[in-house]
Each structure stands twice: as structure tokens, then as C-alpha cells.
Amino acid sequence: MVRVDARSSDRVEWLKITGDFFLHPEETLEQIEGCLQGAAIPLDQPALVRCIQGVLAANGAELIGASPADIVALLQEAVG
Amino acid sequence: MTFRVIPFRYFTAAMNMAIDETILDGIRDGTSPPTIRFYGWDPSAVSIGRFQGLEYEVNQEACRAAGVDVVRRITGGGAVYHDRDGEVTYSILGPSSLFPERILDSYELVCGDVIAALRSLGIPAEFAPINDILAGGRKISGNAQTRHPGLFLQHGTVLYQVDVEKMFGLLTVSPEKISDKYIRSVKKRVTSVLEFRQISLAGLAEAMRAGFSRNRDVQPGEVTPQELERARQLAAEKYASQSWNAMR
């Protein structure tokens, strides 16, 4: 299960991704959160998914048990 | 390449995680050999996955009251209750060149050693991708791995006996899941060695040692005094600290 907690105004001011997924290398998660931190509301979901995909590709990272689209959809739910 | 095999030993949760990290660092620096070790948790402990939220997963008050340690792993995955007398945990650590590059393939390879151990005891174990082992269709082993540049670590547990009610009391479980019905459903999905075979915990650990040794060059060994000293430091600074355990 993946969970995204967030606080927002006209932007995503703070967020935290938690869950029982696997990500190799693990440090990539901070960069994924960096993609989403500061994103304008309403969210440009396709652009955010591309950003996460780019981070994964740049780090040769594998995300198992969640997808970039899952994370962005959960962020959308969190910011309403 | 020869693997050092360290027999079953008990450590605290923080030390277990610190020993793994110390050996991984040692392999990187050329001071530790590839290693397979078997261990228990004394006192019993809850470990949470690298990315889990501590508050969301662990009933810390219940753990404190029960004298149960809590630690964050360096591997992903879910929260696990490690009963002192209820499981054998293993770690296998080495250069990544010794393991398949594909994550699924590497899980299958290492889980194959656990499966061989269980089958040697007459337990019908089978691999359930990505990282579980089932016996009779129920989970008997969970496994997790991490990869640092050039390095590989996988650890996992084999359930010797299960106390689902105790586990639920220590984890943060939503109210709808604390029903008898849900607990019964978990019991139907989880099993343990003792449900198949009357054998001691030491006997299970020995079967696992044999399972991990069958296709490798191995040499008996122990955690060295230098590794223990470094691990104690790491346990105190990192794995027993709030800054690590409550980082998410």
C-alpha cells in the first residue's frame, strides 16, 4: 500500500510518500518527492508522472509495488 | 567466491540491522567476505520497511509495554513482527556480481535456498513472486532486498510459529481489521514450520544453513570483533535513533 500525505495552498507545500513498496536505489524517493514538491494546483498529472519516470530512468531505479501514476493519483487525492 | 556462513545467533533489532550494514560496508571496502548469516531477535521486535510511516504502522505504546523493540530496515516492504521464539531470519550479502541483475531473478535464486531448506524438512514450499514463499498456499516466508552500488543484500524470515493476535496488538491496525473474522482470514493466509513438522528452532536454522550452502563455496565463520564494534556504534547512532526510525 502506498500513502501520500500533503499540505497545499496554490502549490504543494509539503508531502510525504510512505508505504510497503520497494525502490532500488532507495535514496531515489527523495528525488521523486522533489518532483512533486512545489507543484502548482491544479496538478498537471501527466507532467508529474513524466517527472517521476525521468527520475527513475536517470537513477536506473526500479519501483516495485507502486507506479508513478499511483503516486500522482494519491497526491491528487491528498490535495483534493 | 567463498561465503562466510555465520550460525544462528540472537541480537537486538538495532544490532541485527547494524551488523548487516557493517558487513555490507566491509564487502565494499574489502574487509568483510560475502556472508550468509542466520539470526533471531532478542527481545522480540517489529521491523518496518524503509519507506513506511512509523506512526502508521506500529503501536509504539503497545511495543514499549510488551518490551518489543522497533526498528526501520534498510529494505523496503511491510512491517514484520519478529517473535524471539517464532522465526529464523537470514541475510545474504555480497558483491552484486554474484547475483542476477534482474530483481525477480535474484529473489527467485535466494528464495530457492529457503525453499530447499523447507523441502528438506518435508514442507511443500514454493516461490510466490515477487518475494514470498508459500507452503500449502499460505505464506511461510517474507523476503526483502536492497542494492547499493556494486552490492547486494537480501534478508528474510521463515516463520517457525505464529501468534497472529500478538502481532496485531503490536501493529497499527485499522479498527475494522481487528475483528475476529479478519484475524481468522489472516490465519488462513499465514502458516509456519510447526504446522507441518515438529522440529526445534535450531533444527530449522540448521536446515537453512544447509539450504544456503548447497550451491555455494562456504566456510563457517563469525561476526568479527571489528565488525561487532562498528555495528555497536552504528546501532547506537542509527538503528536505535528516532531520527532513523521515525524518519517517515
Chai-1 contact restraints between the chains, C-beta under 6 A:
chainA,res_idxA,chainB,res_idxB,connection_type,confidence,min_distance_angstrom,max_distance_angstrom,comment,restraint_id
A,T18,B,F51,contact,1.0,0.0,6.0,A-B,restraint_1
A,T18,B,Q52,contact,1.0,0.0,6.0,A-B,restraint_2
A,T18,B,G53,contact,1.0,0.0,6.0,A-B,restraint_3
A,T18,B,R248,contact,1.0,0.0,6.0,A-B,restraint_4
A,G19,B,F51,contact,1.0,0.0,6.0,A-B,restraint_5
A,D20,B,G49,contact,1.0,0.0,6.0,A-B,restraint_6
A,D20,B,G77,contact,1.0,0.0,6.0,A-B,restraint_7
A,D20,B,G78,contact,1.0,0.0,6.0,A-B,restraint_8
A,F21,B,G76,contact,1.0,0.0,6.0,A-B,restraint_9
A,F22,B,G76,contact,1.0,0.0,6.0,A-B,restraint_10
A,H24,B,R147,contact,1.0,0.0,6.0,A-B,restraint_11
A,E26,B,R50,contact,1.0,0.0,6.0,A-B,restraint_12
A,E62,B,I103,contact,1.0,0.0,6.0,A-B,restraint_13
